[in-house]
Structures are given as C-alpha cells and as structure tokens.
Amino acid sequence: MQYLGEICALLTACCWSGSALAFSAAALRVGSVRLNVTRLLVAAVLLFAVVLLAGFEPHLSTSQLRNLVISGIVGLVIGDTFLFKAYESVGARTGMLIMSAAPAMSALLAYLLLGEILGSMGFIGMAVTLFGIALVVLEQRASSSVQPGSYSKGIMYAFIAAAGQAGGLVLAKMAFNEGPVNGFVATLIRIVSAIIVIFPIARLAGEYNDVLALYLRDRKALSLTFLGAFLGPFLGITLSLISVSYTSVGISATLMATVPILMLPIVHFVLKEQVSWRAIIGAVVAVAGVAVLFLR
C-alpha cells in the first residue's frame, strides 16, 4: 500500500496524543510507577491475543531479540516512567512538547553509535527544536502555579524520558535493519521485557501493592489507564514500528513528532485550557526543527 508508513506515523501521533492525556490524568490518581506497570500488563495481554489469534511467528535472530529486549527496557521502563513523572509535575502538553526532542536525540545517538551522517543541517534542526521547546517551557515556568522546584524536576524528567525513547527507537531500528520483523511481535517482546524488569522492582519498592483495590475504588483511573494502554503501548507503539519498517526514519519521526501540535486543539476545546500564541508558535517551531533534522 502506497504511503502506508506515512499513514501509520500520523495515526501514531493521534494515538500518542490521546494516550498522553489519558495517562496524565491517571498518573495524578494512581502515581507514575503503578500506572506504568499496569498499562504494560494491559498492553501485553492485548498484544499476546493479537499475536496468538493472527498466528504471527517470531522469526528473529539472537541479535534482533537482544536489541528489542534492551529497547523495551530503555524506552518503556526508563523512558516512560520518567514521562509519567513529568506528567504529574508539568502536565501532558508540556511533557509531550519536550518529547519532541526525542527525534533529535535519536539522530545524535545514531551519529555517535552507528556512524550515520548528521551534517550541519542536522545540528541546525536540533537547535530549532530546542528553541521551540524553550519558548514554551520558559513562558510556562513564569506563569505556572506549580512550585519552581517541582516544575524544574518535571522538565528534567521529561528530557530523561525523551532520551529513553530515543535510545529505545535506535535499538528497535537496529533490530529492523537486520531483517523483517512483525510490528506486533516486536512490540510484545519490548513490553514483556519491560514488565520482567519493572514489575519485581516496583513490588520490592512497595510501589505496586494493593493495586487492584486501588483501581476498584477509582473506576475513572481504571478506565483512563485502559484507554491509554490501548492507544499508547498497544496501538501507538505497534503503528510506530510498522511506520519505520515501511518508510524512512526521518519521515516517520517527523510525522510522529506532530503530537505537540495535535494536542493544542484537544487541550483547548476538550480540557478548556487556555493556549497562548507563544505555546502555538513554540510547538510549531519544535516540530519544524524535527522536519529540518530529518528531511534535509
């Protein structure tokens, strides 16, 4: 199908916009670690059912499996845990705007680790993206009702999340470069790997006790978690992996990076938040920087 990769990338951006808002609300109710573990468990069940019913087989080399496992740990355990912590402090819109730095970080990692050519336009694209992020972050810091220390931590968490997603994407791309991998199978491997790591850690740390009772008391948190899990780690991540397998990483990453722009009308019309012109310009500039970086 023509433009399948591009269509999947745009659908990914739509899914991530919806999941970001759902997870942001859920994180405030149940906490970032509980949310991350639960949504991974939900997504794993959904993906396992799809893989089983469709009869997808994991024809993977040892190195492909290794890269997908590490990708899941870096992107879904480290990256997403810090993203949900960022949501608690600065909200979904700012958190996802900072996540637009992930493609730039991916390109830099590919340049440093894989020897991919970046060039002067690549560095210009990174600078433009960071400038767009700074426009919004500095404005919101001045007007935010959140304590300055908490806001700064939220921004730091979001940048750590972006780095985690970047590392996870590069590792997943390395697996796809070796040979064809089914998107649902790859996503299931990443998620199961993440669960194997994060679940025992969360239990030992006392961060995942009495979760069932908590969710039964708060049905809204349960519905938000399920909605976010379906749109994000189940549908969104799968579409993103399908996208990078059918089109270039540059085009895919650029289209997926439109999340900050897609979220603006949602937060304005659905959540009734005021969106300043500076926020709009900053989001557009950040995405434009991603376009310069990858479409040069």
N, C-alpha and C positions, 0 to 999 in steps of 0.2 A: 504493500500500500504506500502510495506516494505521501511524503511528509508525515509518516507515522511517528518518527522520532520527535519532530517539532510539535505535533499534536499532543503526544504523551507528556512533553515538557510543560506545555501550557496547562494541561489537566493536572499535572503535578503541582504547579503553582497554585491552582484553585484549591486543590486538596489541602495543601500546607497552610493556606490562608484560613480555611475553616478549622483545621485541627489546631492551629495556633490559638485561635480564640477559645475553642473548647478546652484545651489544656490549660490556658491561662486562668480561666475561671475555676477549673478543677484543682489546680495547684494551690490556689488560695484556700480551698476547702480541706484538702487531704495531705498537702505537702508534696514537695518535688520528688522525693525518693519513692514514696508509696505510689504516686502517680506513674512514675517511670516503670516500676516493676509491673504494676497492674496492666498498663496499656501494652507492654511487651507480651505478657501472658495472653491477653485477649487476642492480639495480633497473631501470635504463634498458633493459637487454636484455629483461627480463620484461615491462615496460610496453609496449615497442615491439611485442613479439609479440602482446600482447593487443589493442592499438590496430589493428594490421595485420589480424589474423585476424577481429576483430569489425567491421572496416570503419568505425571511428569517424572522423569528419572534423572537423578543427579549424576550425570556423566562428567566428573571433574577429575582433574589431575591433583596430585598432592599439593603442589604449589598453589593451584587455584583455590583449593579448600582452605589452605593456610591463610591466604590473603583475605578471603571472605570472613574467616573467623576473626582475624585481627581487626578487619574493617568494622565488624559488628561491635567489638569491644571499644574501639576508639570512637566510633561515631555514635553508637547508641547508648553505651554506658557512660563514657566521659562526656561526650558532646551534649547529649540530650538531658542528662541530669543537671548539668550547668545551665542549659537553656531553660529548664523549668524553674530553676532557682532564680534566673534572671526575670522570668515572668512574674514571680512573686514580688520583685522589687520595682521593676520598671514597666511591666505590662507587656502584652503581646506585640503591639505595634512597634515599640522601640526595640524590643528583643529581636523581632524578625528583621527590622531595618539593619541592625548590626550584623545579623546573619548574612546580609548581602555581601559582607566582606569575605565569606567563605570561598566563593569562586576565585577571588584574588589570592587567598591563601593556598588554594588548590594549585593554582598556576605556579606559585612560588615554590611549593613543595615539589611539583613535577620538574621544575627547573633545577632545583637543588639535588633531588634524589634520582630523577630519571633522565636528566640531561636534556629535557625538552627546551626548545628555543623560546625565549620570552621577548627579548628585544625592547627597544626604547618605548614603543607604543604600549607594550605590556605594563611597564612601570608607570607610564602616564595614566593608564586605565586604573591601576591600583590607587594612585594619588587622587584621582577624580572620585572614586568610590568612597575613600576615606573622608574626603572633603564633604561629600553629600551626607555621610553619617554624622560628621561633626556639626553640620548646620542644624540638624535636628536635636542631637544629644545636648549640645551646649544651650540651645533655646529651652529645652525641657528641663535641664538642670536648674536654670534660673527661675523657671515658673513652677517647678514641681513642688507638691506638698509633702513629698517623701523626704525623710531625713537625709541630709547630704551624704553621710556615711553609708547609709543603706542604698542610696541611688548610685554612688560610685561602685559599690560592690556589685550591684545589678549589672552595670555596664561592663565591669571586669568579667563577670560570669558569662555574659553574652559573647564577649570576644573569645573566651575559652571554648564556649560552645561552637563558635564559628571555626575555630582551629580544629576541634574534634570532628566536625562534619567534613572539613577539608581533607583531613587525614583519612577519614573513612572512605571518601569518594575516590581519592587517589588509589588506595588499596583495592577497592572494588574494581576500578578501571583496569588495574594490573591483572586482575583475575579474568576480566572480559577480553583483554588483549591476547591472552593465551589461547583462547578458543571460545566457541559458542557456549553460553550458559543461560538456562531458562531464568527469566526475571523472578518468578515466584519462588523457584528453588533457591536462588541466590539470596533473596530477602529472608526466606525461612532460615537458612544457615546463619545469616548475620544475627537474626533475632534470637535464635536458640543459643548461639554463642554468648550473646549479651546476657541472657537470662541465667546461664550457667555461672557467670561471673557475679552479676549484681544481686541475685536472689540470696545466696548464702551470706554475702556481705551485709545486705540490708537486715536480714534476720539476726545476725550476730550483733549488729549495732543497735538492735531494738527499734529499727525504723519500719519494720513490716510485721508488727504484731497486731492482732485483733482487727485486721483489715476488713474482713468480711462483715463484722459487726458495724464497723465504721461506715461502710458503704450501704448497708441495710438501713442505717439511721438516716443517711443522707442520700436519698434516691437521685437528687439532682446531680450530685457529684458522680454517681454511678453512670447516669445517662451521658454526662459530659465526657467521662473517661471512655466509654464505649464508642461514642461518636468520634472523638479524637483518634482513638485507636484504629477505627475503620478508615478514616480519611488520611491519617498520617502513616504509621508504620505498615499498615496493610496495603492500602491502595496507593498512597503517595510515593512511598519508597519503591514499590514494585514498578510504578509508572516511570519513576526516575531512572531505574536501571534499564528498563526497556528503551527509554529515550536515548541513553548514552550508547546503547548497542545498535541503534538504527541511524544515529546522526552523530556529528562531531561533538566532542565535549564542550567546545566553545559555544556552539549554537544552543545546545541543551542547557548548559549552565546559565547562559544569558536569559533564556526564556523562563527557566525556573526561578531566576533571581527577581522576577517581576512581582514577587509576593508583597513587598512593601507598598507597591503602587496599588495592587489589587485590594489590600486591606484598608486603604484610605476610605473608599465609599462605604465599606462594610462597617467600620467603626463609627462613621459619621451618621449613616442612616439607620443602622440596626442598634448600635450601642449609644447613639445620641451624643457622641463625643465631639467636641469642637476640634476641627483640624485647621491649623493655620496655613497661610500661604508658604511660610518657611518650611513647614513639615512636608508640604506637597513638593516644593522645589527640591528639598533635600532628598526625598525618596526618588524623584526622577533623576537627579544628578547621580545618586548612588548606583542606580540601575544602568544609567548611561555609561558610567565608569566600567561596569562589568561588560557592557557591549564593546567598548573600546578595547578592553583587555583581550576578549576572545574573538572578536570579529575583525581584527586588524588585518 
